[in-house]
Amino acid sequence: MPITAGSCQFGMPYCTQSVRSQPPNISHSLARTPDTQHVNFYEDKTRSNYVFRDPLFTVVTSSLSKCVALCNIESECYGVSLHISDNSCRGYKRFAGPSTSHGTRVWKKDIRCHPHFTYIKSLDLCWKSYNLLDWNNANRFCSEEDARLIVFDTASKLDSVRQDISEAGETGYYWVGGQYVFGQWEWLDGTKVDMSTTFWGPGEPNDSGDCIGLVMFSHMKFDDGRCTATLRYICEKP
């Protein structure tokens, strides 16, 4: 049975919040979601500790109802934390880990994409590009976003992301989620990388490195590069 907003309590692992008016005493501007929208929140217990990034608001309240109501009407809010030490509620764009002080509990919106990710509905794909890290740190950052370095397992997925990047006027070299492992190219999910020219640029791979990059300034296909190079990178939410 779903939990209604009226019964939304601090100790509940799952909470449904419907927002119909802006909570009182909010001094900053909030971007509203539609009044009839119901957003589910779930308590994330997958990690014992967190680092919180891109804070959006902090208010004094121990009420989960009020806390998730604030997040619901803030279009960029991905989740909230309740801090027992000072009875504060904080909303964030992103969560990472570790490390959060003892006594902090985290609820996230039960949504397909982060609010700041691009969504391609036809592929059910959530993705976003970032600056600038080496491959290992990029992979770590994506995992902290509840995501991974993007896996291009189909030509349609590659075409769609390339088109979006081109239309945004971006160029450069982007790390993606492929590596040379035990004598073959693999994606992070363990599947083999298609070695055809549909995906790889002319003469690639050419033993330049053990990590796959997407080149967006020439052939717009894969290139192998040194994993220690600091480049842009693309995360996706699987």
C-alpha positions as a printed Julia matrix, in Angstrom:
238×3 Matrix{Float64}:
  0.0    0.0     0.0
  1.53   3.4    -0.92
  2.3    5.78    1.91
  0.38   9.02    1.62
  1.85  12.44    2.24
 -0.09  12.74    5.47
  1.51   9.6     6.9
  5.03  10.37    5.66
  7.29   9.91    8.7
 11.03  10.01    9.34
 11.33   6.29    9.96
  9.57   5.16    6.78
 11.78   3.74    4.01
  9.46   4.78    1.18
  7.39   7.9     0.88
  4.95   9.34   -1.67
  4.64  13.11   -1.62
  2.07  15.2    -3.48
  2.77  18.94   -3.49
 -0.15  21.32   -3.96
  1.21  24.51   -2.43
  4.61  25.94   -1.61
  5.66  25.26    1.98
  5.88  28.39    4.15
  9.01  30.32    5.12
 10.99  29.56    1.95
 13.18  32.54    1.13
 14.72  31.34   -2.13
 13.14  30.9    -5.55
 11.91  27.4    -6.34
 11.06  25.97   -9.76
  7.71  24.25   -9.43
  6.73  20.87  -10.76
  3.09  20.48  -11.89
  0.65  20.64   -8.98
 -0.78  17.19   -9.71
  2.56  15.41   -9.94
  3.25  12.63   -7.44
  6.92  11.92   -6.84
  8.06   8.84   -4.96
 11.01   9.03   -2.58
 12.91   6.02   -1.27
 15.46   5.75    1.51
 18.82   4.83    0.01
 20.6    2.37    2.31
 23.11   1.14   -0.27
 25.89   3.23    1.28
 26.58   4.01    4.9
 28.26   7.32    4.1
 27.8   10.13    1.61
 29.35  13.31    0.35
 26.68  15.78   -0.75
 27.23  17.91   -3.83
 25.52  20.98   -5.28
 23.32  21.93   -2.3
 20.05  23.65   -3.18
 18.49  24.47    0.19
 18.78  23.95    3.94
 15.86  24.36    6.36
 15.34  23.48   10.0
 12.82  20.65   10.22
 12.71  17.06   11.42
  9.63  16.32    9.27
 10.23  14.06    6.3
  6.98  15.34    4.77
  8.21  18.92    4.72
 11.67  17.9     3.57
 10.53  15.93    0.52
  7.88  18.57   -0.28
 10.68  21.09   -0.74
 12.58  18.72   -3.0
  9.47  17.93   -5.0
  8.87  21.55   -6.03
 12.56  22.17   -6.8
 13.05  20.98  -10.37
 16.78  20.27   -9.97
 16.5   18.46   -6.64
 17.41  14.78   -6.8
 17.13  13.93   -3.12
 17.25  15.1     0.47
 19.12  14.36    3.67
 17.78  14.6     7.2
 20.41  15.4     9.82
 19.56  14.28   13.35
 22.32  16.38   14.91
 20.69  19.73   14.09
 17.21  18.74   12.8
 18.04  20.1     9.36
 16.75  19.09    5.95
 19.02  19.63    2.97
 18.24  19.22   -0.72
 20.89  18.38   -3.3
 21.36  17.99   -7.03
 23.74  15.07   -6.57
 24.9   12.52   -4.01
 28.24  10.79   -3.76
 30.19   8.83   -1.2
 31.75   8.62    1.28
 31.45  10.26    4.01
 28.47  11.65    5.9
 28.31  12.32    9.61
 26.66   9.69   11.78
 22.91  10.06   12.1
 22.23  11.29    8.56
 19.64   9.52    6.44
 19.13   9.95    2.7
 16.01   9.84    0.54
 16.11  10.07   -3.25
 13.49  10.72   -5.9
 12.38   7.5    -7.53
 12.9    8.8   -11.05
 14.57   7.41  -14.16
 17.05  10.28  -14.63
 18.86  12.81  -12.55
 17.23  16.22  -13.14
 20.44  17.5   -14.77
 20.84  14.53  -17.16
 19.66  14.46  -20.79
 16.9   11.94  -21.46
 16.47  10.27  -24.87
 13.02   8.74  -24.61
 13.27   6.47  -27.66
 16.26   4.68  -26.07
 15.26   5.16  -22.42
 18.73   6.68  -22.07
 19.88   9.14  -19.38
 23.3   10.68  -20.0
 25.47  13.71  -19.32
 29.0   14.85  -20.23
 31.46  16.35  -17.75
 34.93  18.0   -17.59
 37.77  16.77  -17.05
 39.2   13.59  -15.54
 41.36  10.59  -16.41
 39.5    7.37  -17.21
 39.67   5.79  -13.74
 38.53   8.92  -11.94
 35.81   9.5   -14.52
 34.57   5.96  -13.92
 34.6    6.58  -10.16
 32.73   9.88  -10.52
 30.02   8.3   -12.66
 29.5    5.56  -10.08
 29.05   8.22   -7.41
 26.28   9.66   -9.59
 24.43   6.33   -9.47
 25.64   6.0   -13.06
 28.55   4.59  -15.1
 30.73   5.61  -18.01
 28.51   5.21  -21.05
 28.36   1.88  -22.87
 27.76   2.14  -26.61
 26.4   -1.3   -27.37
 24.23  -0.22  -30.31
 24.76   2.06  -33.29
 21.5    3.91  -32.58
 22.71   4.82  -29.1
 26.0    6.13  -30.48
 24.21   8.09  -33.21
 21.8    9.72  -30.76
 24.48  10.86  -28.33
 26.74  12.1   -31.13
 23.86  14.11  -32.54
 23.07  15.71  -29.18
 26.73  16.59  -28.6
 27.05  18.08  -32.09
 23.83  20.1   -31.75
 25.14  21.5   -28.46
 28.22  22.73  -30.35
 30.6   20.6   -28.29
 33.74  19.02  -29.66
 36.66  17.12  -28.23
 37.53  13.71  -26.91
 35.25  11.94  -24.42
 36.02   8.94  -22.28
 33.42   6.17  -22.55
 33.06   2.89  -20.64
 35.32   0.58  -22.61
 38.76  -0.86  -21.79
 41.25  -3.37  -23.13
 41.01  -6.28  -20.66
 42.71  -9.68  -20.91
 43.41  -9.34  -24.61
 40.08  -7.93  -25.78
 38.04  -4.73  -25.72
 35.17  -4.87  -23.22
 32.49  -2.57  -21.91
 32.01  -2.05  -18.18
 29.09  -4.47  -18.2
 31.39  -7.24  -19.44
 30.11  -7.36  -23.02
 32.52  -7.24  -25.94
 33.02  -4.03  -27.9
 31.93  -4.19  -31.54
 35.19  -3.86  -33.49
 33.59  -2.82  -36.8
 34.12   0.51  -38.56
 30.57   1.45  -37.51
 32.1    2.25  -34.14
 35.85   2.68  -34.64
 37.62   5.42  -36.54
 39.99   4.74  -39.48
 42.94   2.61  -38.37
 41.6    2.26  -34.83
 42.38   0.81  -32.4
 46.1    1.34  -33.01
 47.64   0.37  -29.65
 47.73   3.97  -28.4
 46.23   3.01  -25.05
 43.86   0.75  -23.12
 40.79   2.99  -22.78
 38.17   3.98  -25.34
 37.45   7.56  -26.2
 34.81   9.05  -28.5
 36.42  11.55  -30.85
 34.01  14.4   -31.66
 36.32  16.66  -33.66
 37.01  14.43  -36.69
 35.51  11.02  -37.48
 33.14  11.0   -34.45
 33.95   7.36  -33.66
 36.08   5.43  -31.17
 39.79   5.83  -30.6
 42.01   4.04  -28.1
 43.92   6.31  -25.74
 46.07   6.39  -22.62
 43.81   5.96  -19.59
 45.81   8.58  -17.67
 44.89  11.35  -20.12
 42.58  14.02  -18.68
 39.54  14.35  -20.94
 35.84  15.04  -20.93
 33.67  11.99  -20.21
 30.09  10.77  -20.53
 28.06   9.17  -17.74
 24.84   7.24  -18.23
 22.32   5.84  -15.81
 21.88   2.17  -16.83
